[in-house]
Amino acid sequence: MNGDQASGLERPGGDDKSPRTGGSATPGDHALNIRDLKFCREGRPARWWHSGDPVATAWYNSVSASLPRGEKFFIQVMKYYDDKVPPRMAAELRAFTRQESNHAREHVAFNNLAQSHGYDIESIDKGIEEMLALTEGRPVEFNLAITIALEHFAASISHCLLTDPRYLDGVDEEIAEMWRWHSIEEIEHKGITYDVWLHATRDWSAWKRYRVRALIALLITRRYYNNRVRDALGLLRQDGITGLRARWRLFRHLWIAPGMMRRMFFDWAKILLPGFHPWKQDDRPLIRKFDSPYADAVMPAE
């Protein structure tokens, strides 16, 4: 999988005094490839682009509608640490922000397609804006913990999408490729926010770090998931599918068949365990299918 543009962003060598060091450090001459792929610029996929199913389409449209503002929030949080972390970590941080910028751009384009079919996407975006407004004035570590929680949720979804073809069966091929591209990059950079967290909170006790990280992960992921369900039901309502029928069909899609939420739940729940690190789930076989700009070595846990 090759991008339209690539830049050789090399990690500096050396031995950073940070959680990124140890036997897992990436070789200093490992180059970063920044993909710059574009999707859905020509043509107009069907209204129910996911296998002709309004329920599956509504769920993924709800997730996509939440992403542009969410990605920009992650970028803003991470940029704060650009000059506060060791060089190797800073290089990955910059690659992270470029990937997330591309993701935001592509989901704006994709959301425009949904709007062209008459769906109200702007109200979902407004809801994300209002939720993120609650983070203003919070300590930067608090917002970093939110970023970790949502990035872990995204990586858990991404793992499912890349390992089980059922989730994208019947999807318009260009749209399926967009979700695969996004998913592999989410997996690639799943460790950088956590490594920045370990560096930023290196003076905290292990108990305080665990307590803050686990509590925010539980609360923010629950809220994000509930909002995605709410907005998917709102999209289904625009297709005339309402009430208990809509709720049951969405619940069945998410938790029974194909049941992504059920299948990813225990992977997601690992963030609530002491000693968690995203790279304790080794996704290197998935990364090797693509040109990876991220370290494919398992990082040390807290």
N, C-alpha and C positions, 0 to 999 in steps of 0.2 A: 504494500500500500504506500504509494508515494504522493507527497504533497505537491501543490503547484509551485511552492517556493520552499527552499530549505536553507537554513543558515547553520554554519558550523559553530555552535556555541560550546566551547570546550570548558570542562570543569578544570579548575586549577588543581595542580597536584598538591602534595603537602599533607600534613597530619593535623587537621582541625581539632582543637580542644573542645569538643562538643558531642552531643549524643549521636552524631552521625559518624563518629570514628569507631575504630575497632576493626575486627576482621571483616566487617561488611562493607568497608569503604569502596566506592567505585573507582576504578583506575583513572588516574588523572588525565589520560589522553582519550578518554571516552567522549566522543562528540555528540552534541545534541542536535537532533533533526526537528525543526519546528514545522509541522504540517500546516498548510494553509489551504484546506479543501473547501470547495463551495458546492452546495446542493440546492436542488429545487429552484433553479433560476429559470428554467424553461419548462413548458408544459404545466399541466394543472392536474395533480392526482385527484382521484375521486373524493367525494365528501367523506365517505367512510373508507379511508385509505388503508386501514388495518383489516385485511381479509373480508371486507364488506361488513364488518361488525361495528355497529355504533358504540357498543360498550367499550371494547378494546380501544377504539379510536378516541373516545372521550377521555379514557384514563391517560393515554399518552399525550393527548392534546393538553390536558390539565397539567401534566408534568412539564411539558415544553413551555407552556405559558408562564410558568413560574421561574424559568431558568435565566432569562436575560438579566433581570434585576438581581437575582441571586448570585450569578457569576460576577457581576460588577461589585457586589458587596464583598465577595471573597477576595477579589483583586484589591479592593481598597484596604481590607484588613491586612493582607499579606504585604502590601507595599510599605506599610508602616515599619516592617522589620527588615526592609531591604538593606539598610546600612547598619543593622544591629546584630547580624548573624555572621558566622564565619564565611569565607569566600565560596567554598564549595556549596554550602547550603544556599547562599545568595544566588548562585548560578541556577540552581534548580528552582528557586523561588521566582526568578525572572522568566524561566521557561514555563512555569505554572501560570503566571499571569498572561503570557502570550497565548497559551492554549485556551485558557478561560475566556480571553477576549474573542478568540475565534469561535468558541462554542456559543457565546452570547450573540455574535453576529449571525451565525447560522440558524439559531433558534428564532431570532427576530424574523428572518426570511421565511422560516417554516410557519411561524405563527401568522404571518401575513397570508399564507395560503389558507389556513383555517378561517381567517377572517373573510377571505374572498368567497367562502362557502356560506357566509352569513352568521358564523358563530361570533358571539360576544367574547372576545379575548381580553379586551381592555379592562373589564371589571376584575378579571383574575389578576392582571398586572397591577391594578390599583390596590388589590388586597395584599399583594406582596409588598408594595411600597409602604402601606400602612403598618404591616408587621415589622418591616425593617426599621421603620421610624422609631420603634420601641428600643432599638439598640443605641440610639444617639445618646451620647453622654455617659455611656457605660464604660467601665475599664476596658482597655484594649484586650486584656487577657480573656475577659468575658466574651467578647466578639470573636476572638480566636477559637475559643471552645465551641461556639456556635458553628464556626466554619468547619472544625474537626468533625462535629456531629453530622452535619449535612454532607460533607465530603465522604464520610464513611457510609452513610445511607446510599449515596450515589454509587460508590464503589461496589456495594453489595448488590444493587440492582444491575450494575454493569457486568459483574461476574455472572449473574444469571443469564443475561442477554447473550453473552459470548459463549457460554458453555451449553446452553440448551436451545436448539433451533426452533423449538415450538413457539417461543415468545415472539418471534418475528415471522412465523409461517404466514404466507399469504399477503405479506406487506409489499407495497410498491417497492421495487428493488432499490431505487435511488433513496427513498426514505429509510429503508432498512440499512443501507450503507451509511447513511448519516448517523443513525443510532449506534451502529457498530463502531464507527470512527470516534464518536463521543465516548462510548463505553471504554474503548481501549485506552484513551487518554486519561479518563478518570482513574482507571486502574494504574496506569503509569505513574501518575502524580499523587496516588493515594497516601503516600508516606510523608510528603513534604510538609503539609500543614501540621502533622503530628510532631515531626522533628523540630519544626520552629517552636511549637508549644513546649517541648522538652527543654529547648534552649532558653525560651523566654521565662519559664518558671523554674529554672535550675536552682534558685534559692528557696523555693517552696519545699515544704516537707512532702514526702511521698503520699501521706494521708490527705493533705490538702489538695494536692494535684489530682489524686484519684477522685476525691469527693466532688470537686468542682466539675471535672471532666465528665464523670458518670451521671451526675444529676442533670447537667445541661443537656447531655446527649439524650437522656430519657425524656426530658420535658420538650426540647425543641423538635426532636424527631416525631414525637407524638403529635405535636401541634402541626408540623408540616404535613404529616400523613393525613390527619383529619381534614386539613384544608384542601389537600389534593382530592380527597373523596368528595368533599362538599362541592368543589368546582367541577369535578367530573359529573356529579349529579346535575349540576346546573347546565352543563353542556348537553346531557341527555334530555333534560327538560326542553331544550331548544329543538330536539328531535321528536318531541311528543312522547317521550318515555318518562313516566313520572311515578311517584309514590312508591309503594312497597315493591312493585315490579322492577323499578329502576334500582332500588337498593339491593334487592336480591340478585339481580343480574350482575351488578358491579361486585358485590361480595363474592359471588361464585367465580367470577373471572379472576379476582385477586387472590382468593384463599382456597379455591377448590380446583378448578381447571381453567387455564393451566396452573393457576395458584402460585404466582411469583412470590407474593408476600409470605405464604406458608413456607415455601422452599428457601427463602432467604432469611427467615426470621432468626435462626440460630447463628448464622454468620453475622447478622447485624448485632445480635445481643452480646457478642464478644466484647464490644466497646464498654460494656458494663462490668467487665472482669478486671481485677487487679492485674498489672503486668501486660495489659493490652498494648499491642502495636499493630498497625494495619498490615505490615509485612510478615506477621506471624502466619497469615494465610498467603502461601507462596504462589503467586500468579505468574511466575516467570514463563511457564509454557504458553500462556495467552499472549504475553508481551512479545515473545519471540516470533509470533506470526506477523508482526509489524516492525517498522523502524522505530525503535524506542528511544525517546530522549531522556529516559529516567533510569536511575540506578535499579538494576534488577537483582540487587543483593538484599537479603533480609536485614532490616535495621534492628538495632537493639531496643528492647522495651524499656519502660521507665523503671 
